[in-house]
Amino acid sequence: MPNPLLEQHPLPPFSRIEPAHAEPAVRELIERNKQAIEALLEENQTYTWDNLLAPIEQLEDELAQAFSPVSHLNSVCNSEAMREAYNACLPLLSEYGTWMGQHTRLCEAYQQIADSPDFEHMDDARRKAVENALRDFRLAGVSLPPEEKARYGELRKRLSELGSKFGENVLDATNAWSRRAKREELQGLPDTALANARQAARRAGYEDYLINLEFPSWSPVLTYCENRELREEVYTANCTRASEVGPHAGRWDNAGIIEETLDLRRQLAELLGFSDYAELSLATKMAESPDRVIDFLEQLAQQSREQSLREWHELENFAREQHGVESLAAWDVTFYSEKLRQQRYQVSQEDIRPYLPVSRVLPGLFEVVSRLYELEIREVQDFEHYHCDAQLFEIRQDDQLIARFFLDLYARADKRGGAWMDDCRVRRLRGGELQIPVAYLVCNFTPPVEGKPALLTHTELTTLFHEFGHGLHHMLTRQTVAAVSGINGVAWDAVELPSQFLENWCWEREALTFISGHHETGKPLPGELLDKLLAARNFQSAMMLARQLEFSLFDFRLHREWGEGSIGSAQSLLDEVREQVAVIVPPPFNRFQNSFSHIFAGGYAAGYYSYKWAEVLSADAFSRFEEEGIFNRETGRSFRIHILEMGGSREPMELFVAFRGREPDIAPLLRQSGISA
């Protein structure tokens, strides 16, 4: 029986992919790659791009194309069989990555190319790819003695397994909890949330309503539900997921995984000659030292501290004076914040939602991109679906196909939470022909319910624009070397620049006139409502900044200080960080860290600060559009040429300076966030 993962396709043949195909395909391609690389090293004495690096790129790309749909399906159509297939591939890929990274002769071949007279005449992309590869050989322990090389491989393999298990525990804990509710328990919930809860109940075979831990279900309860006991119950279930406390105490507890992960990361860093994992993490980032990151975060905390405390006291006073609440519990904060927002600005997310149907938002998003970059985006009707929610689009310029992307917008039980972009195909030259880049864009929005269209909140709108910004970085690249094409090779603390940058158009009056349109009348967001939305933009912005700084400092200090004896547990450090920067201190049973997938099951370990670091870049980049016109095509072309098209072919600071004419300034971020430091 043919294995579709071993065939070459412009797009994954989802209808033919079975879990049983995954491990055999990955195993066969890895073995083929190893033999081919050894043969290439034997055949040549003088190594060049064409006789060594180009063939290796082809081998690596074919392996990536085989595993990409497996990884994607594991995230968006999770099943026991797919999970087992995915997990069976991880140790194979980890071992192969270690084999490549520690291959002394291969490293020497790269070094020979870097030392050759031709190296300086290579284009930026090839030269940067070689330089990055040599750095990565060092970070893979290529110069370690044999026993330490073996230990490195063991650490990498185990860390891969731990990350996967952490994510599985979060998904299982999320799916395990639900709560049937009567209509009278849900007073205050908007119609869209009620309809979603009714639909969830029907799908589960119940009458009445069902609340679960998918974001579109639990978030409206904490925001609008008058029933304080239900808010507490939902808050508790959500913040104790995958921990030793809460409604499923101990069943999917990630505490042991967290500790083992931190121990092994520390060992890995020390094995490679770094003081700690934070220092190792920065070896591939913009920030030059751990002290620089800590100083950056603490500077932001200091500049926003007074305002965040003022916002918190305003909320406390409002809850006490207007609603008789003497002490705000964690499950009260979002609820009374929304009431204060509505009193102060007479606007809520639910007021905006009818004007943001997906059927209007998507064409609006595509229009923004068209005006900035002169692109045309068309939906493709005939393609292989992996789920009925998935859509496929193509991007054209001058009627020439330049990229494609899958779009998967709605929450469901077998889908990992959150929102993300991942690559399906990378732009590169393949046998002299251009391989078109393809992206996966995934969100978890409220689906269409009871015959009504999917309606987004403004927060969901910015999430969609954020992920599409990542997608554009991947799809509009002009690079043809895979290692620096799209987001490949981009420093992790710069990779959020294009995503956060695109969010700005969600707040622009001129853009919202065509992004929005009432789902019944088609009329854009009324001027009065738009004025209120814009006025409320920075409501509690300092409190929100404090929360992001809490996450960032916790992550970075955890990876810097773990194992030194100064911290007893992740929880004790989190408590210390909260005492330093938080204005909202959660209850003792809160186990936020046990579902902090960004750093324990994603790519943000000792890198969560990247969101704020890149936000400085994005706010300053957008300030040029504010100066020259938000749809100024010359400015858009400049951003595309210097940032989006360049991928990882040059250092991000060089690219930023080429676009902005100077190094980044923090002032636009503080101004945009309403921080009056």
Legacy VTK file of the C-alpha trace (Angstrom):
# vtk DataFile Version 3.0
C-alpha trace
ASCII
DATASET POLYDATA
POINTS 677 float
0.000 0.000 0.000
1.608 3.328 -1.039
2.449 5.805 1.695
1.251 9.321 0.728
3.804 10.908 3.083
6.561 9.523 0.858
5.104 11.173 -2.240
5.643 14.740 -3.386
2.568 16.973 -3.463
2.053 20.744 -3.693
-0.371 20.371 -0.741
-0.764 17.553 1.802
-3.078 14.756 0.584
-5.082 14.859 3.819
-7.799 12.434 2.685
-5.191 9.671 2.209
-3.077 10.277 5.331
-3.581 7.725 8.096
-1.838 7.654 11.493
-0.166 4.388 10.465
1.674 6.217 7.678
3.574 8.591 9.975
6.297 6.566 11.697
7.250 4.402 8.670
7.571 7.489 6.452
9.659 9.446 8.951
11.846 6.430 9.697
12.448 5.707 5.997
13.241 9.335 5.124
15.632 9.729 8.046
17.545 6.608 7.049
17.621 7.750 3.419
18.873 11.194 4.478
21.659 9.768 6.598
22.905 7.546 3.783
22.656 10.362 1.238
24.573 12.815 3.441
27.341 10.298 4.058
27.551 9.678 0.310
27.753 13.410 -0.428
30.621 13.787 2.033
32.454 10.855 0.444
31.943 11.990 -3.153
33.499 15.423 -2.728
36.756 16.778 -1.417
36.026 20.420 -2.069
32.577 21.324 -0.874
30.314 23.940 -2.402
26.747 25.076 -2.075
25.749 23.153 -5.186
27.437 19.820 -4.440
26.598 19.623 -0.714
24.257 22.209 0.792
21.635 22.285 -1.972
21.213 18.469 -1.975
20.966 18.456 1.848
18.314 21.188 1.711
16.289 19.013 -0.663
16.548 16.009 1.662
15.553 18.072 4.691
12.610 19.645 2.884
11.174 16.277 1.886
11.357 15.099 5.497
9.721 18.325 6.688
6.911 17.923 4.156
6.243 14.394 5.387
6.060 15.359 9.065
4.271 18.715 8.646
0.758 17.303 8.060
1.256 14.774 10.877
2.116 17.558 13.318
-0.757 19.687 12.032
-3.345 16.912 12.301
-2.156 16.123 15.809
-2.948 19.731 16.754
-6.240 20.270 14.937
-7.815 16.775 14.665
-6.341 15.085 17.711
-7.169 11.415 18.248
-5.544 8.622 20.222
-4.197 7.049 17.031
-2.798 10.318 15.676
-1.310 11.175 19.054
0.495 7.829 19.197
1.742 8.255 15.624
2.998 11.773 16.327
4.739 10.710 19.539
6.371 7.766 17.767
8.011 10.226 15.352
9.406 12.604 17.989
12.321 10.471 19.247
13.254 9.598 15.657
13.367 13.266 14.682
15.202 14.214 17.865
17.860 11.552 17.288
18.225 12.613 13.662
18.597 16.274 14.621
21.313 15.337 17.093
23.050 13.152 14.495
23.081 16.072 12.055
24.124 18.666 14.617
26.995 16.558 15.965
28.310 15.300 12.612
31.927 16.435 12.756
32.702 15.897 9.068
29.550 17.744 8.049
30.471 20.658 10.307
33.965 20.681 8.799
32.431 20.762 5.324
30.354 23.815 6.262
33.459 25.422 7.746
35.381 24.711 4.550
32.685 26.538 2.577
32.795 29.459 5.020
36.592 29.657 4.708
36.621 29.474 0.911
37.356 32.536 -1.260
33.880 32.183 -2.780
32.108 32.691 0.535
32.276 36.490 0.480
30.779 36.477 -3.009
27.739 34.447 -1.959
24.452 36.282 -1.637
23.268 37.308 1.837
20.853 34.378 2.169
23.390 31.635 1.489
26.053 33.274 3.614
23.653 33.713 6.552
22.451 30.108 6.194
26.045 28.852 6.474
26.808 31.129 9.447
23.634 30.015 11.238
24.459 26.369 10.554
27.931 26.728 12.060
26.402 28.380 15.130
23.883 25.547 15.392
26.620 22.911 15.140
28.237 24.509 18.187
24.875 24.615 20.001
24.334 20.928 19.197
27.626 20.030 20.900
29.607 19.099 17.810
32.893 19.628 19.668
31.920 17.694 22.801
33.664 14.420 23.686
31.734 11.268 22.705
30.130 10.565 26.080
28.880 14.160 26.366
27.568 14.043 22.804
25.558 10.976 23.778
24.247 12.751 26.855
23.213 15.729 24.725
21.187 13.408 22.479
19.489 11.819 25.482
18.564 15.235 26.871
17.136 16.458 23.576
15.100 13.294 23.084
13.654 13.395 26.597
12.849 17.120 26.379
10.958 16.505 23.141
8.908 13.787 24.842
8.216 15.982 27.869
7.019 18.888 25.737
4.604 16.651 23.873
3.277 15.113 27.090
2.814 18.534 28.679
0.637 19.628 25.749
-1.339 16.398 25.804
-2.066 16.808 29.510
-3.327 20.337 28.943
-5.568 19.214 26.079
-6.923 16.231 28.036
-7.583 18.345 31.137
-9.291 20.976 28.991
-11.541 18.421 27.314
-12.350 16.580 30.549
-14.260 19.358 32.306
-17.723 20.563 31.434
-20.684 21.849 33.412
-24.375 21.576 32.569
-26.289 24.710 33.475
-29.869 25.926 33.602
-30.863 29.168 31.910
-31.372 30.917 35.250
-27.731 30.196 36.204
-26.474 32.088 33.155
-28.008 35.511 33.754
-25.956 38.205 32.061
-24.505 36.024 29.321
-24.930 37.577 25.862
-27.029 35.803 23.242
-23.988 34.562 21.308
-22.566 32.840 24.388
-25.947 31.337 25.266
-26.361 30.005 21.738
-22.865 28.497 21.869
-23.671 26.828 25.213
-26.971 25.506 23.831
-25.226 24.092 20.783
-22.540 22.448 22.959
-25.275 20.828 25.055
-27.099 19.475 21.993
-23.881 17.980 20.633
-23.308 16.243 23.972
-26.868 14.890 23.990
-28.188 17.200 26.717
-31.015 19.649 27.036
-30.350 23.042 28.668
-26.772 24.479 28.402
-23.174 23.243 28.596
-20.088 25.216 29.647
-16.620 23.834 28.901
-13.008 25.011 28.932
-12.792 26.044 25.289
-12.095 29.781 25.292
-15.368 30.832 23.565
-17.245 28.992 26.325
-15.524 29.929 29.590
-14.465 33.494 28.773
-18.026 34.908 28.494
-18.892 33.330 31.859
-16.072 35.174 33.618
-16.860 38.369 31.720
-20.659 38.593 31.903
-22.262 35.952 34.154
-24.027 37.429 37.191
-23.786 34.083 39.011
-20.709 34.519 41.203
-20.623 30.859 42.280
-20.582 29.714 38.663
-17.826 32.209 37.850
-15.775 30.788 40.714
-16.406 27.224 39.549
-15.370 27.983 35.957
-12.343 30.026 37.046
-11.191 27.222 39.344
-11.578 24.535 36.696
-9.663 26.608 34.153
-6.749 27.758 36.316
-6.138 24.343 37.889
-5.944 22.373 34.638
-3.241 19.690 34.571
-2.366 20.173 38.246
-2.633 18.482 41.650
-5.620 20.614 42.679
-9.026 21.403 41.225
-11.860 19.211 39.930
-9.495 16.683 38.303
-6.736 16.931 40.899
-3.692 14.853 40.016
-5.115 13.185 36.924
-3.034 15.050 34.343
-0.642 16.825 36.694
2.151 18.627 34.840
4.128 19.564 37.978
6.600 16.698 37.612
7.028 17.432 33.900
7.812 21.077 34.703
10.515 20.150 37.196
12.104 17.501 34.976
12.010 19.856 31.994
13.746 22.617 33.937
16.354 20.189 35.312
17.161 18.851 31.854
17.255 22.283 30.239
19.733 23.409 32.872
21.866 20.303 32.266
21.742 20.890 28.520
22.904 24.485 28.899
25.769 23.560 31.227
26.819 20.730 28.916
27.245 23.312 26.145
29.197 25.717 28.360
26.427 28.158 29.261
25.656 29.287 32.777
21.945 28.545 32.459
19.212 27.886 29.922
18.349 31.581 29.600
21.877 32.277 28.364
21.624 29.365 25.913
18.278 30.667 24.673
19.746 34.085 23.872
22.425 32.554 21.632
19.879 32.719 18.790
18.059 35.940 19.745
18.440 39.717 19.365
18.888 40.457 23.063
22.591 40.433 23.839
22.529 39.183 27.452
20.235 37.930 30.229
20.840 41.148 32.145
19.603 43.117 29.139
16.339 41.155 29.090
15.780 41.555 32.840
16.573 45.281 32.630
14.146 45.679 29.713
11.306 43.957 31.564
11.958 45.708 34.867
12.141 49.075 33.092
8.700 48.477 31.610
7.409 47.362 35.004
8.761 50.475 36.677
7.362 52.807 34.007
3.886 51.286 34.236
3.702 50.458 37.963
2.057 53.648 39.184
-0.591 53.544 36.472
-1.336 49.833 36.949
-1.895 50.364 40.689
-4.125 53.340 39.954
-6.204 51.256 37.546
-6.523 48.498 40.131
-7.655 50.890 42.864
-10.194 52.389 40.462
-11.632 48.923 39.888
-11.714 48.139 43.617
-13.470 51.414 44.356
-15.969 50.877 41.547
-16.848 47.352 42.731
-17.223 48.517 46.330
-19.102 51.772 45.738
-21.289 50.706 42.808
-21.856 47.027 43.601
-21.135 46.597 47.308
-18.200 44.187 46.767
-15.711 44.713 49.573
-13.030 42.364 48.255
-12.505 41.396 44.626
-11.804 37.711 44.085
-9.954 36.518 40.980
-13.258 35.419 39.393
-14.653 38.932 39.927
-11.926 40.903 38.186
-12.948 40.401 34.542
-16.657 40.693 35.443
-16.401 44.071 37.203
-13.779 45.321 34.764
-16.336 44.806 31.992
-18.995 46.621 34.013
-16.601 49.520 34.614
-15.688 49.615 30.926
-19.356 49.756 29.961
-20.106 52.470 32.500
-17.136 54.582 31.429
-17.291 54.075 27.664
-20.770 52.603 27.037
-19.257 49.870 24.889
-18.575 46.148 25.249
-17.139 43.414 23.068
-20.708 42.174 22.545
-21.754 45.556 21.132
-19.023 45.188 18.519
-19.597 41.506 17.704
-22.634 41.933 15.342
-20.453 44.173 13.150
-17.656 41.615 12.818
-19.075 38.587 10.986
-16.318 36.404 9.565
-17.917 36.845 6.135
-17.096 40.563 6.328
-13.914 40.433 8.386
-11.985 38.139 6.038
-12.548 40.291 2.917
-11.685 43.310 5.103
-8.424 41.734 6.213
-7.582 40.858 2.624
-8.382 44.439 1.565
-5.953 45.815 4.162
-3.232 43.525 2.815
-4.127 44.428 -0.769
-3.825 48.147 -0.087
-0.503 47.737 1.693
1.175 45.233 -0.583
-0.888 45.189 -3.821
-1.932 41.551 -3.410
-5.035 39.609 -4.380
-6.340 36.809 -2.147
-8.793 34.238 -3.522
-10.506 31.285 -1.890
-9.892 27.863 -3.436
-12.972 25.632 -3.384
-11.546 22.348 -4.635
-8.924 20.925 -2.274
-8.394 18.076 0.161
-9.993 18.957 3.509
-8.902 17.552 6.845
-11.982 19.090 8.545
-15.091 20.865 7.310
-13.977 24.081 9.077
-10.760 24.296 7.045
-10.535 26.682 4.087
-7.798 27.174 1.497
-6.772 30.496 -0.047
-4.153 31.568 -2.543
-2.260 34.852 -2.737
-1.570 36.344 -6.151
0.313 39.365 -7.413
-0.146 40.518 -10.986
-2.208 37.326 -11.379
0.819 35.186 -10.501
0.464 32.660 -7.671
2.940 33.467 -4.886
1.568 31.613 -1.816
-1.266 29.566 -0.316
-2.656 29.189 3.187
-5.060 26.967 5.093
-7.402 28.800 7.477
-8.996 26.961 10.425
-10.894 29.440 12.589
-13.198 27.708 15.071
-12.813 25.980 18.432
-13.657 22.286 18.766
-12.988 19.474 21.207
-10.190 17.705 19.312
-8.205 20.880 18.646
-5.387 22.433 20.643
-6.352 25.751 22.201
-4.938 29.138 21.262
-3.973 30.537 17.876
-0.893 29.953 15.762
0.761 29.969 12.349
2.852 27.056 11.134
4.538 26.327 7.827
3.268 23.644 5.478
5.664 24.394 2.604
8.632 26.761 2.632
9.622 28.952 -0.313
12.753 27.568 -1.943
14.193 26.520 -5.277
13.450 22.882 -5.957
15.218 21.414 -8.961
15.398 24.850 -10.543
11.680 25.493 -9.963
10.216 27.744 -7.299
8.366 25.975 -4.479
5.397 28.113 -3.408
5.164 28.766 0.357
2.095 27.419 2.168
1.007 28.292 5.713
-1.389 26.903 8.299
-3.319 29.660 10.135
-5.260 28.378 13.145
-7.557 30.116 15.661
-10.179 29.041 18.217
-13.103 31.419 17.701
-16.774 30.918 18.498
-18.199 28.886 15.600
-21.439 29.672 13.750
-24.323 28.688 16.033
-28.000 27.932 15.438
-27.923 29.033 11.820
-26.299 32.385 12.588
-22.913 33.404 11.159
-19.703 33.379 13.163
-19.348 36.772 14.840
-16.006 37.922 16.256
-15.232 40.112 19.207
-12.729 42.891 18.609
-10.197 40.878 20.618
-10.691 37.952 18.243
-10.297 40.328 15.311
-6.850 41.371 16.555
-5.949 37.695 17.069
-6.833 36.964 13.442
-4.751 39.908 12.207
-1.875 38.820 14.477
-1.723 35.317 13.034
-2.112 36.619 9.501
0.877 38.886 10.140
2.924 35.771 10.932
1.512 34.196 7.780
2.594 37.119 5.620
6.111 36.877 7.036
6.179 33.249 5.896
4.371 33.738 2.576
5.754 37.036 1.243
9.396 36.103 1.686
11.551 36.461 -1.422
14.200 34.104 -0.096
14.849 30.822 -1.897
17.188 29.291 0.685
15.019 27.270 3.067
17.126 27.980 6.165
16.374 31.730 5.970
13.077 31.688 4.069
10.022 33.173 5.762
10.334 32.946 9.538
13.224 30.459 9.301
16.407 31.873 10.750
14.615 34.897 12.253
15.649 35.654 15.836
12.789 34.534 18.096
12.514 37.925 19.812
11.976 39.558 16.407
9.564 37.007 14.952
6.542 38.725 16.559
7.231 42.013 14.761
5.109 41.363 11.626
2.260 39.821 13.640
1.917 42.576 16.236
2.470 45.166 13.519
-0.605 44.051 11.529
-2.831 44.297 14.631
-2.640 48.092 14.383
-5.109 48.214 11.479
-7.810 46.766 13.778
-7.809 50.134 15.543
-7.765 52.413 12.515
-10.987 54.240 11.631
-10.309 54.110 7.897
-9.711 50.348 7.984
-12.663 49.521 10.236
-15.080 51.081 7.756
-14.546 48.106 5.447
-13.407 45.447 7.961
-16.715 45.783 9.806
-20.270 45.339 8.548
-23.404 44.345 10.460
-24.258 40.704 9.798
-27.866 41.620 8.946
-27.684 45.079 7.360
-24.086 45.197 6.091
-23.632 48.689 7.562
-20.138 49.373 8.948
-19.474 50.079 12.593
-21.380 53.304 13.449
-19.202 56.321 14.124
-20.502 56.681 17.681
-19.727 53.052 18.498
-16.342 53.294 16.833
-15.521 56.389 18.892
-16.341 54.465 22.059
-14.251 51.466 20.957
-11.234 53.665 20.251
-11.706 55.592 23.505
-11.702 52.302 25.420
-8.622 50.946 23.625
-6.276 51.488 26.535
-8.712 50.650 29.308
-6.646 48.943 32.033
-3.687 48.797 29.635
-1.162 49.103 32.454
-2.802 46.212 34.322
-2.613 44.099 31.179
1.034 45.068 30.719
1.730 44.046 34.318
0.250 40.615 33.593
2.420 40.115 30.499
5.488 41.231 32.445
4.577 38.723 35.159
4.601 35.905 32.599
7.800 37.159 30.957
9.789 37.638 34.149
8.591 34.314 35.530
9.672 32.490 32.377
13.040 34.192 32.075
14.013 34.074 35.735
12.834 30.458 35.979
15.219 29.417 33.209
18.007 31.611 34.549
17.819 30.710 38.239
16.538 27.113 38.263
18.991 24.751 39.919
20.944 27.448 41.731
19.246 26.762 45.042
17.737 30.238 45.184
14.273 28.995 44.197
12.531 26.021 45.689
9.873 25.523 43.041
8.289 27.095 39.998
5.387 28.136 42.224
7.609 29.903 44.748
9.330 31.900 41.989
5.991 32.779 40.408
4.803 34.039 43.799
7.965 36.156 44.095
7.527 37.651 40.626
3.884 38.420 41.347
4.891 40.231 44.509
7.264 42.331 42.409
5.081 43.281 39.424
1.506 41.970 39.724
-1.435 44.063 40.837
-3.892 41.135 40.744
-2.660 38.330 42.990
-4.451 35.044 42.201
-5.662 32.643 44.903
-3.171 30.061 46.240
-4.782 27.238 44.255
-4.105 28.921 40.906
-1.736 26.749 38.847
-1.218 28.941 35.800
2.206 27.439 35.149
0.780 23.929 34.692
-0.878 24.974 31.428
1.756 27.523 30.314
2.229 25.708 27.008
4.168 28.558 25.421
7.247 27.737 27.501
6.771 24.045 28.306
5.268 22.746 25.054
6.131 25.502 22.583
9.117 27.503 21.421
9.083 30.290 23.999
11.244 28.853 26.812
13.289 31.780 28.195
11.726 33.703 25.321
8.253 34.792 26.362
9.726 38.288 26.765
9.838 38.281 22.950
6.239 39.499 22.781
7.101 42.744 24.556
10.523 43.042 22.902
8.979 42.746 19.452
6.106 45.039 20.434
8.645 47.844 20.800
9.707 47.124 17.210
6.141 46.840 15.903
4.871 50.028 17.576
7.843 51.991 16.279
7.465 50.494 12.792
3.793 51.461 12.728
4.644 55.003 13.838
6.147 55.506 10.371
2.751 54.636 8.864
1.132 57.081 11.280
3.492 59.738 9.956
3.162 58.869 6.253
-0.373 57.396 5.974
-1.679 54.029 7.141
-2.290 52.905 3.555
0.703 54.651 2.014
1.831 52.138 -0.607
5.420 53.348 -0.644
5.631 52.808 3.117
3.936 49.431 2.717
6.364 48.498 -0.021
9.272 49.515 2.216
8.013 47.314 5.076
7.513 44.434 2.698
10.971 44.784 1.114
12.969 45.346 4.307
11.074 43.110 6.767
8.698 40.603 5.170
10.700 39.668 2.084
14.044 39.388 3.831
13.112 36.516 6.162
16.143 35.499 8.208
18.713 36.478 5.573
20.058 39.386 7.660
20.126 40.355 11.323
16.774 41.809 12.482
18.298 45.033 13.782
19.834 45.683 10.353
16.446 45.131 8.742
14.635 47.363 11.235
17.124 50.185 10.723
16.813 49.789 6.942
13.038 50.280 7.273
12.864 52.884 10.051
16.100 54.758 9.421
17.227 54.350 13.036
17.241 51.877 15.929
13.927 51.260 17.745
12.509 53.671 20.317
10.327 52.531 23.220
8.272 55.756 23.246
5.747 54.690 20.531
4.886 51.549 22.511
4.242 53.482 25.704
2.196 56.077 23.809
0.222 53.436 21.903
-0.479 51.564 25.159
-1.591 54.692 26.959
1.213 54.395 29.514
1.952 57.865 30.817
5.440 57.103 32.110
LINES 1 678
677 0 1 2 3 4 5 6 7 8 9 10 11 12 13 14 15 16 17 18 19 20 21 22 23 24 25 26 27 28 29 30 31 32 33 34 35 36 37 38 39 40 41 42 43 44 45 46 47 48 49 50 51 52 53 54 55 56 57 58 59 60 61 62 63 64 65 66 67 68 69 70 71 72 73 74 75 76 77 78 79 80 81 82 83 84 85 86 87 88 89 90 91 92 93 94 95 96 97 98 99 100 101 102 103 104 105 106 107 108 109 110 111 112 113 114 115 116 117 118 119 120 121 122 123 124 125 126 127 128 129 130 131 132 133 134 135 136 137 138 139 140 141 142 143 144 145 146 147 148 149 150 151 152 153 154 155 156 157 158 159 160 161 162 163 164 165 166 167 168 169 170 171 172 173 174 175 176 177 178 179 180 181 182 183 184 185 186 187 188 189 190 191 192 193 194 195 196 197 198 199 200 201 202 203 204 205 206 207 208 209 210 211 212 213 214 215 216 217 218 219 220 221 222 223 224 225 226 227 228 229 230 231 232 233 234 235 236 237 238 239 240 241 242 243 244 245 246 247 248 249 250 251 252 253 254 255 256 257 258 259 260 261 262 263 264 265 266 267 268 269 270 271 272 273 274 275 276 277 278 279 280 281 282 283 284 285 286 287 288 289 290 291 292 293 294 295 296 297 298 299 300 301 302 303 304 305 306 307 308 309 310 311 312 313 314 315 316 317 318 319 320 321 322 323 324 325 326 327 328 329 330 331 332 333 334 335 336 337 338 339 340 341 342 343 344 345 346 347 348 349 350 351 352 353 354 355 356 357 358 359 360 361 362 363 364 365 366 367 368 369 370 371 372 373 374 375 376 377 378 379 380 381 382 383 384 385 386 387 388 389 390 391 392 393 394 395 396 397 398 399 400 401 402 403 404 405 406 407 408 409 410 411 412 413 414 415 416 417 418 419 420 421 422 423 424 425 426 427 428 429 430 431 432 433 434 435 436 437 438 439 440 441 442 443 444 445 446 447 448 449 450 451 452 453 454 455 456 457 458 459 460 461 462 463 464 465 466 467 468 469 470 471 472 473 474 475 476 477 478 479 480 481 482 483 484 485 486 487 488 489 490 491 492 493 494 495 496 497 498 499 500 501 502 503 504 505 506 507 508 509 510 511 512 513 514 515 516 517 518 519 520 521 522 523 524 525 526 527 528 529 530 531 532 533 534 535 536 537 538 539 540 541 542 543 544 545 546 547 548 549 550 551 552 553 554 555 556 557 558 559 560 561 562 563 564 565 566 567 568 569 570 571 572 573 574 575 576 577 578 579 580 581 582 583 584 585 586 587 588 589 590 591 592 593 594 595 596 597 598 599 600 601 602 603 604 605 606 607 608 609 610 611 612 613 614 615 616 617 618 619 620 621 622 623 624 625 626 627 628 629 630 631 632 633 634 635 636 637 638 639 640 641 642 643 644 645 646 647 648 649 650 651 652 653 654 655 656 657 658 659 660 661 662 663 664 665 666 667 668 669 670 671 672 673 674 675 676
